[in-house]
């Protein structure tokens, strides 16, 4: 996983996402998913651009099915923005960088 992007799993989920003091952008993905590979560099760019304002993580749905089920992930990539441990926005499928950037900016305070 590159630079600022955190690899999320069932062991660190609560600490990194639900207890985070800043918004967390989570990319639900799987290695076999073509569209997931397309959006991966966009996720990494957003992590670099927003720096310490947000956390950015990726959760492999194949390796962490319980978390994927908890959030009703039925298609990947699914991008969810969490704030104060709550889901505040969700996007499904490949998204343009600007759309994801706008989603993040709407929830920065």
C-alpha positions as CSV (number, residue, x, y, z in Angstrom):
1,X,0.0,0.0,0.0
2,X,1.4,3.3,-1.0
3,X,2.3,6.3,1.2
4,X,-0.5,7.6,3.2
5,X,-3.1,4.9,2.5
6,X,-3.8,2.6,5.5
7,X,-4.4,-1.1,4.9
8,X,-7.6,-1.7,7.0
9,X,-8.7,-5.0,8.4
10,X,-10.9,-6.4,11.2
11,X,-8.1,-5.9,13.7
12,X,-7.6,-2.2,13.2
13,X,-11.0,-1.1,11.9
14,X,-12.4,0.3,15.1
15,X,-9.3,2.2,16.0
16,X,-8.5,3.5,12.5
17,X,-12.0,4.2,11.3
18,X,-14.7,4.3,14.0
19,X,-12.6,6.1,16.7
20,X,-10.8,8.4,14.3
21,X,-10.8,12.1,15.2
22,X,-10.8,13.1,11.5
23,X,-12.9,12.0,8.5
24,X,-11.9,8.6,7.0
25,X,-12.3,7.7,3.3
26,X,-12.5,4.0,2.9
27,X,-12.1,2.1,-0.4
28,X,-13.8,-1.3,-0.3
29,X,-12.0,-3.4,-2.9
30,X,-10.7,-6.8,-3.9
31,X,-7.6,-7.8,-5.9
32,X,-9.6,-9.4,-8.8
33,X,-11.7,-6.3,-9.3
34,X,-10.8,-4.4,-12.5
35,X,-12.6,-1.2,-11.6
36,X,-10.9,-1.3,-8.2
37,X,-7.5,-1.1,-9.9
38,X,-8.7,1.8,-12.0
39,X,-9.7,3.9,-8.9
40,X,-6.7,2.9,-6.7
41,X,-4.4,5.7,-8.0
42,X,-7.1,8.3,-7.5
43,X,-7.5,7.1,-3.9
44,X,-3.7,7.5,-3.4
45,X,-3.7,11.0,-5.0
46,X,-6.5,12.1,-2.6
47,X,-4.6,10.7,0.4
48,X,-1.6,12.8,-0.7
49,X,-3.6,15.9,-1.5
50,X,-5.6,16.0,1.8
51,X,-2.6,15.0,3.9
52,X,-3.4,15.2,7.6
53,X,-6.9,16.6,7.1
54,X,-8.3,13.1,6.6
55,X,-7.4,9.4,6.8
56,X,-7.6,7.2,3.7
57,X,-7.8,3.5,3.9
58,X,-8.4,0.4,1.8
59,X,-10.3,-2.7,3.0
60,X,-10.0,-5.9,1.0
61,X,-13.5,-7.3,1.1
62,X,-12.3,-10.9,0.4
63,X,-10.1,-10.9,3.5
64,X,-12.6,-8.9,5.7
65,X,-16.1,-10.1,4.7
66,X,-17.6,-9.3,8.1
67,X,-16.9,-5.6,7.8
68,X,-18.1,-5.6,4.2
69,X,-21.4,-7.3,5.3
70,X,-21.8,-4.8,8.2
71,X,-21.9,-1.9,5.7
72,X,-23.9,-3.7,3.1
73,X,-21.2,-3.7,0.4
74,X,-22.7,-5.4,-2.6
75,X,-20.6,-4.0,-5.4
76,X,-17.0,-2.9,-5.5
77,X,-15.3,-0.5,-5.5
78,X,-17.5,1.2,-2.9
79,X,-16.1,4.4,-1.4
80,X,-17.5,5.3,2.0
81,X,-16.7,8.5,4.0
82,X,-16.9,8.1,7.8
83,X,-17.0,11.0,10.2
84,X,-17.1,10.5,14.0
85,X,-17.6,6.7,13.3
86,X,-20.7,7.3,11.2
87,X,-21.2,6.8,7.5
88,X,-21.7,10.3,6.0
89,X,-21.4,9.6,2.3
90,X,-21.1,6.6,-0.1
91,X,-20.2,6.2,-3.7
92,X,-20.3,3.0,-5.7
93,X,-18.2,2.2,-8.8
94,X,-15.4,4.2,-10.4
95,X,-15.7,7.9,-9.6
96,X,-14.0,10.8,-11.1
97,X,-11.4,12.3,-8.8
98,X,-13.3,15.6,-8.6
99,X,-16.5,13.9,-7.4
100,X,-14.6,12.2,-4.5
101,X,-12.7,15.5,-3.7
102,X,-16.1,17.3,-3.5
103,X,-17.5,14.6,-1.2
104,X,-14.5,15.0,1.1
105,X,-14.7,18.9,1.1
106,X,-18.4,18.8,2.0
107,X,-17.5,17.0,5.3
108,X,-14.3,18.8,6.4
109,X,-15.0,21.1,9.2
